[in-house]
Amino acid sequence: MPTGASLPRPRRLAATLLTSSLLVGGLLTTPAAAAVGSDAAATTAVRVNQVGYLPDGPKRATVVTTATQPLTWQLRDASGTAVASGATVPRGADAPSGQSVQVADFSSFQGSGSGYVLTVDGSSSVPFDLRANLYDGLRSDAMAFFHHQRSGIPIDASLVGSAHARPAGHLGVAPNKGDTSVPCQAGVCDYTQDVRGGWYDAGDHGKYVVNGGISTWLMVNSFERAKRAGKDAALGDSSLKVPERGNGVPDVLDEARWELDFLMRMQVPEGKPYAGMAFHKIHDAAWTGMPLRPDQDPQPRELHRPSTAATLNLAAAAAQCARVYRAYDPAFADRCLSAARKAWTAARANPALYAPDSDSTGGGAYGDTTVSDEFYWAAAELYATTDESGYRDAATDSSWHTSSTAFSAYGFGWADTAALGRLTLATVPNGLPAADRDRIRTSVTAAADGYLSRMAARGYAVPVPADGYFWGSNGEVANDAIVLAVAGELTGKERYRTGALETMDYLLGRNALGQSYVSGYGETSSQNQHHRFWDPIRASRTAPSG
């Protein structure tokens, strides 16, 4: 997601870390609360998952040290009693970080409790828990991010607390110009469009179809996968703090629907040039100031010209919607399928309408001139939903259907979506020949095995290439974990669950910074992230009194 005019936007910036953290946690764990600690702890040489570990999962830590011989480690419980011990394994230089490290493996200890500390060579880790219900708090808190980002609805104190409550943004209440009747940029169209709703970007008050499409897909896919595994209750009705709780629909689908409604409002209406296409984005005419709540934004809003990439995102997300929502709201599922069909037809008629990289005033450009992967993804979703031969042929005729690079070295993301089509065809029942279906499933497990091999070569057990610490790389790590989780679903093999769990270790503190990358989780967690409207909260907490 865009983060301001002065910050880089590499092509592989993933949807959001929190989305993917939710997905991994939602499938691999059972409900309960996660540990939250102080954010003031000094960084220690002993890097652990600061939230903790599952008793029946992998338990490894990385030690930053110049020592070349094995070191003794001890695991101590909250009373200080040593409950396990062993020797580290020297790993030498960790290529991505450049740090010299050793690894301590205490997986054989399967006790449970709070306040465990791992000590190695005079250094001690931060305290952590060993609990079977470790990740439920992370799952629900990660989902809360999307509710906070909603446009066009009050964010109520009863759900988020008074510090984060705010009025609805961009509904035309002064000083807002509103999103209910938004004109196009000059020369794009001669009408206005109601594009209220959806999720704001974290970096500005814009709303982006290519980000919204993949984020919505990930969210709905998490429910689809959990339902197949019989774990959908963890994402069900009243599992989240959303206004729609208690309506008989799984809360994760209620949240995703807020964005789906917006995505369909971004579709060019019938009778207009490029009918059925999707406008690429909508945001302020100039960069939004910081800090600024959405309801206080006085700038004019603009629709930006349609793009093939945005249109295919709409087609894919809406086709998935038609499949998953049918059991809960058939009329909405029909509306999604109609929008998906129109978008697919429009994209086929306009296969090379690209968002220009120069369109970066007031919001990120999100240019993408390779859209064959989006065509493959959209065709796969439409085929999985309709079983129609035209969509099947579009998917199987795509070069991405057999390409060895659908699961890229840098993971999937908003600009690299072929993997999403593969994941759908591998898991959603469809009419592909058995040999083709088996080949697709093998491609998923082969990609997962590649990530495991890379993790085995890294001192922090993270599936990034040697140059893999780029802007948005945490999203890559979490998205790779989804591939690992799907491989586990397809095969039942424990190694994929182990790999997915170790990516959570990385995200929650076992990394080169010794920092949990999820705010509020772990003794030393990320703080003061770039965000357009949470900045005032930070300012009020640090302002001098009197």
Buried (B, 14 or more C-beta within 10 A) or exposed (E): BBBBBEEEBEBBBBBBBBBBBBBBBBBBBEBEBBBBBEBEBEBBBBBBBBBBBBBEBBBBBBBBBEEEEEBEBBBBBEEEEEBBBBBBBBBEEBBBBEBBBBBBBBBEBBEBBEBBBBBBBEBBBBBBBBBBBBBBBBBBBBBBBBBBBBBBBBBBEEBBEEEBBBBBBBBEEEEBBBBBBBBBBEEBBEEEBEBBBBBBBBBBBBBBBBBBBBBBBBBBBBBBBBBBBEBBEBBBBEBBBBBBBEEEBBBBBBBBBBBBBBBBBBBBEEEBEBBBBBBBBBBBBEBBEBBBBBBBBEBEBBBBBBBBBBBBBBBBBBBBBBBBBBEBBEEBBEBBBEBBBBBBBBBBBBEEBBBEEEBBBBBBBBBBEEBBBBBBBBBBBBBBBBEEEEBBEBBBEBEBBEBEEBBBBBBBBBBBBBBBBBBBBBBBEBEBEEEBBEBBBEBBBEBBBBBBEBBEEBBBBBBBBEEBBBEBBBBBBBBBBBBBBBBBBBBEEEBBBBBBBBBBBBBBBBBBEBBBBBBBBBBBBBEEEEBBBBBBBBEEEEEEEE
